[in-house]
Amino acid sequence: MIGDTGYAAYCAAKSGLLGLTGCVAFEGAPHGVTCNAISPSNVLSDQGLISLRQEIAMGCITVRLETHLARLAEDVPQKRWIQAEEVAAVALPLCRDEARGLTMENVRIAGGSLW
């Protein structure tokens, strides 16, 4: 939702997904279809670690992985990484019939961070 230097492609892709979420939700509403987005902050996952290692290899990150992970956690108001299980805990209830009134939303899981 907020751009940053070096992340133009990511920000453009995220904006596109949020726009698509709104269109699918709007067009699907008369048919009982819901569509929501989940926007997690830094999630400590295997894929996230692969991405960070790639950024280090490309020279985008100039410190050791462990140092970078600690610095990123410090930038989050909760001073921690989001866990994959936290994202799943938000996603699962959205799949239930009881949540059918929730559509065209973007749920941020960011530990208080803007990212």
C-alpha positions in Angstrom: 0.0 0.0 0.0 3.0 2.2 0.4 5.8 2.5 -2.2 9.5 2.3 -1.4 12.7 2.7 -3.4 13.6 -0.5 -5.2 10.2 -2.1 -4.9 8.3 -0.6 -7.9 7.5 -3.9 -9.5 6.3 -5.4 -6.2 4.2 -2.4 -5.4 2.7 -2.4 -8.9 1.9 -6.1 -8.7 0.3 -5.7 -5.3 -1.8 -2.8 -6.5 -3.0 -4.9 -9.4 -4.0 -7.8 -7.1 -5.9 -5.4 -4.9 -7.7 -4.0 -8.0 -8.5 -7.6 -9.2 -9.8 -8.5 -5.7 -12.2 -5.6 -5.9 -13.4 -6.5 -9.4 -13.9 -10.2 -8.6 -15.8 -9.3 -5.4 -18.0 -6.8 -7.1 -18.7 -9.0 -10.2 -19.2 -12.1 -8.1 -21.4 -10.6 -5.4 -24.7 -11.3 -7.2 -23.7 -14.9 -7.5 -22.6 -15.5 -3.9 -18.9 -15.2 -4.7 -16.7 -13.4 -2.2 -13.2 -12.3 -2.8 -10.8 -10.8 -0.2 -7.0 -10.1 -0.2 -4.6 -10.8 2.6 -1.6 -8.5 2.8 0.9 -9.9 5.3 4.1 -8.0 6.2 7.4 -9.8 6.5 6.5 -13.5 6.9 9.2 -15.8 8.1 8.8 -18.6 5.6 11.0 -20.8 3.4 10.1 -18.7 0.4 10.9 -15.5 2.3 14.3 -16.7 3.2 15.0 -17.8 -0.4 14.1 -14.3 -1.6 16.3 -12.6 1.0 19.2 -14.9 0.1 18.7 -13.9 -3.5 18.8 -10.2 -2.6 22.0 -10.8 -0.7 23.5 -12.6 -3.7 22.6 -9.7 -6.0 24.1 -7.2 -3.6 20.8 -5.5 -2.7 21.4 -6.5 0.9 25.0 -6.0 2.2 24.8 -7.6 5.6 24.5 -11.2 6.7 21.1 -12.8 6.6 20.8 -13.1 10.4 21.6 -9.4 10.8 19.1 -8.4 8.1 16.4 -10.5 9.7 17.0 -8.9 13.1 16.9 -5.4 11.5 13.7 -6.0 9.7 12.1 -7.3 12.9 13.2 -4.2 14.7 11.4 -2.0 12.1 8.0 -3.7 13.1 6.2 -2.1 16.0 5.7 -5.6 17.5 9.5 -6.3 17.0 8.9 -9.6 15.4 8.3 -11.5 12.2 4.8 -12.6 11.2 4.5 -16.4 11.2 2.9 -18.4 8.4 0.4 -19.9 10.9 -0.9 -16.4 11.7 -1.7 -15.8 8.0 -3.5 -19.2 7.8 -5.5 -18.3 11.0 -6.9 -15.3 9.2 -7.4 -17.0 5.8 -9.3 -20.0 7.1 -12.4 -18.2 8.5 -12.7 -16.2 5.3 -13.5 -19.6 3.6 -16.5 -20.3 5.8 -20.1 -19.5 4.9 -20.4 -17.4 8.0 -18.0 -14.9 6.5 -19.9 -14.4 3.2 -20.7 -10.8 4.1 -17.0 -10.0 4.1 -15.9 -9.3 0.6 -13.8 -6.8 -1.3 -11.6 -6.3 1.7 -7.8 -6.2 2.2 -6.8 -7.7 5.5 -3.4 -6.5 6.6 -1.3 -8.8 8.9 1.6 -6.5 9.7 2.3 -6.4 13.4 1.5 -2.7 13.4 3.8 -2.0 10.5 2.9 0.1 7.4 4.4 -2.7 5.2 
